[in-house]
Amino acid sequence: MKADHSIEDRTGSTMDAFVCGLGKNVHARRIALAMNSASKGIKLALIDISGTLHVGSQAIQGGPPALKKLREAGVTVKFVTNTSKESSTDLHSQLTGLGYDVAREDIHSSLGAASLLVRKMDLHPLLLLSESARMDFEKDYDYSCADSVVVGLGPERLTYEWLNRAFRILDKGGQLIAAHDGRYFKQEDGLSLGPGAFVHGLEYCTGKKALVVGKPSREFFLTAFSSDLAVADEVVMIGDDATSDCSGALNAGIGNAVLVQTGKYRSGDEEKAKPPPTATVPDFAAAVEWIINNS
């Protein structure tokens, strides 16, 4: 980190360990393959949740049967999400309630990644998270003993009072951790502001750089699956965010990325993404058809 070299060293070594030996030289595997042609033999699908499988309390049309069809085609499924308003337990309950067959252990969330990093670094963070999201952490530390700040989508704590507490912790040398820094997400009544505005606001005011643990972090994608399930070229990412989901996956060495035109998708998103998604399809069911046809 720019303002505190001791934190920079500490963070770097921690993140090296966090990759869990899955390989640091990801750029060597960055796919020219994935630019606009599918690699053969897709064995594993990494699936975004919000905007891809559901919007608010509504499942994407045809989503649950499409997930079943994907599994029946022999493709292993993992769920990767930047959702930071609900705990993994609450998120699992929501998905099963919408008709999706999902195992709790198959959800790889940015909240879980942030919680793991906090434990690895032995931090006592101020949690700018919702009540549900705070369940993914061992303890909700008091402001007076906090040595770091974790930011997610927690509207009740993204107020001036709480942000000012965070500012003071960071100004004294604390570590800033972001579950993700998304700009916006889709709710049933329209697009809504994401935590990115608050993460970057704290960066601006403190001169610190946040450690972003969710998508599009390379480490987040690489720790979502083990090499015994598939190698990177045999993996496809499905999501509604052309940058965080698709470009992030491709930059991490994932073989393919399919963008769905649901959730936060806006017309032309695929043209702005670098690298662009392997394919752009109307919805999750169409993404499943694309995977089956290209496996």
N, C-alpha and C positions, 0 to 999 in steps of 0.2 A: 504494500500500500504506500501511496506517495508520502503521507504525513508521518508514518511510523514504520521504520524499517524492521523493527523487531516483530511487528505484526505481519509484515510482508513475508519475512522468513518463516514465521510460524505457519501462516496460511499456505505458503507454497509447499512445505513439507507435508502438511496435512492433506492437501489436495492430491499430491502424488500418491499417498497411501490410499486415498479415497477411490482412485481409479482401480484399485484392487488387482493390479497386474494385468489388466486387460489390454494394455498397450498405450504408450504415450505418443507414438509416431503416427497419429491418425492421418496426417496430411498425406502420407505415403499411400494410404488406401483411399484417398478422396477420389471419387468415381467420376471419371469421364463416362463410365458405364451408365451412371445414374442420370446423366444429363437428359437423355430423351429415349433411352432404350432399356427395357427390363432385363435384369440378370436372370439366369435360368435357375429354376428350382427354389422358389421361395418357401422357406421352412418356418419362418417366424414373422408374425405381424405385431408391431407395436402400435397400439391404438389410443389416440387421444380420446378424452371423455366428453368434456363440456363443449357443445357445438358440433361434435362429431357423432356421439351416441344420443345426446339429448340436448334440449334447450330448455332451461328452467325445469319445470315439472313434467315436460312432455318428451317422450322418446321420439327420436327421429323415425319417420315412417319407414317401416320395413326393417328397422334396426335389429331387434331381437332374433327374428328368423335368419337374417343375414349372418349374424354372429354364429349361430348354430351351423349354418351351411359352410362357413369358413372352417370351422373345426372339423366338420365331416369330410372336408377336402384334405385333411391331414396337416393343416397349418396350426402350429402352436400360437397361442395368443397371450400377450401381456398388455397391460393397460398403463399408459404413461400420461401423467396429468400434472398441469401446473395449478390445478384447483387448490386454492389456499384459504378458502372460506369454511370448508367442511373438513373434519377429521377423516382419516382413511376409513374408520369404522362407519361414520355417518354416510360417507360417499358410497361405500359398499351397500349399505342398506337402501340408499336411494336407487342405485342401479338395479338391484334385485327387485325392488318394488316396481320398477319400470318394465320388468320382464326379461332382463338380461341375466344370463347364466354366468356369474362372475365369482371367482374365488377371492377372498380377502387378500391372500398372499400374492395374487397376481397383479395387484395394484401397486405401481411404483410412482409415488407422488413427490412433488417438490417439498411438501411439508415433511415427509419422512426423510428426505435427503437432508433438509435443514436440521432436523432433530438429530440425525446421526452425526452430522458435522459438529453440532454444538457439544455432543458427548465426546467426540474425538478430541476437540480442542479444549475440553473441560471449562466451558464458558457458563456464565450465569446471565442469560439474556433478558432484556426487557422485551416482551412479546407484543408486537403491534399486530395482533391476530384476533380473530373472532373467538368466542367462548368455545365453540366446537373445535376449531383448529388447534387451540391450546391443549386439547386432549392428546395430541400427538407428541407432546413434550413431557418430560419427567416432572417439571415443576414450573409454575408461573412465578418467577422471582420478583421480589419487591424492588421498586425503583432504587431504593437506597443502597442496595448491594449489587445492582446490575453492572456488568462490565462489557456489555455488548447489546446489540439491538437486532431483532429479527422482524422483518417486515413482510406481511402478506396482505390478503384482502380482508381486513378487519374493520369495517366501517365505524364500529363503536369506539375504536381506539385510534382511528386516523383523524383525530381532532387536534386543535392547537395545543391543548394541555398535554396530551400524550406525545405529540411530535416534538414539543419543546423539551420534554423529559428526554426523549431520544437524542435530540440535538446536544444536550448537556453531557450525556454519556459519551457520545462520539467526540465531542470537543475535548474531552479529557483523555482521549486515546482509545476509546472503545472500538470494537470491530462491528462493522455494518454487514449484515447478512440479509439477502433478499431471497424469499422463496422463489420469486421470479419478478421480472420487471415489465410485465405485459402492459400495453397501452390501454386496451379495452377488451371487453368480452361481451358475449350476447346473452341477454335475458329475454324473457317472453315479451316484454314491452319495448325492446330495442337495445341498442348498444349502451354499455355502461362503462364508466371509468375504472381502469385497472389500477394495481398498486404501483405501476411504474412511475406515475407522477410524483408519488410520495418518496419513493426510493431515490429518484433523481433530484428531488428537492432537497433531501438530506445530504446527498452528495455535493450539491451546489453550495449549500450553507456551511459544510464542514471541510470541504476539500478532500474528502475521503472517497475511495472507490468501493462500491458495494461488491461483495462476493455473491454472485448470482448462482444459485445451485440448481434451479430448474431449467427447463428448456429455454433457450437453445444451447445450454451448457454441454460441451462434449462429454464431460464426466457423467452427466445425468443419463445420456443415451447409452453410454458404454456400461454403466452399472445396472441397466434395466434387464439384462439377460446375461446368461453365462455361455461360455464357448461350447459347452456340451449340447446346448439347444440348437445353436446355429452359429456360423461365422457371419461377419457383417454383410458380405455380399449376398447372403441368403435371407436377409431381413428386409421388410418393408415397413415404412412408417405411414400411418394414415391420420390426417388431421385437417382442421379447418383454418389453420394459420400458416400461410405460405412461408413466412420467415422463421418463426420459432419451431414449428413442427417440421416443415419440409426442408428448408435450407439448413436448419440446425442439424437434422438427421444426416443429410448428405455431407455436410461439412465434418461430421463425426465419423464418416466412413460407411454409414449405412447404405446398403445397395440400391434401394429404391424409396421414393417418397410419393405418395398419392394425396393430392389436395382435394378435399370435398367442398362443394359449393353450398354448404350449410353453415349455421353458427355465425361466426364473425366474418366469414368470407365476403369480400367485396369484388365486384367485377374488375378484372385486370390485375388482381393481386399476384397471380402467377407470373405475370410479365415483369413485375418489379422484383421478384425474388431472385437472389443470387447465391447459389445456382438455382435454377427453376425446378419445380417438381417434375418427377418423371412422367406423371400423368395428372390431369385434372378431370374430375368426374362429378356428376350431380350430387351424389350422396353416399352414405356408407354402404348401402346395398350395391351400388354401382362399383364402389371400390373393391368389394368382395368379388364381384364378377371379373373385374380387371385382374385381380390376383390369381384367380383360378385359371383364367385364359392365358396368363403369362407364367405359369408354373410348370 
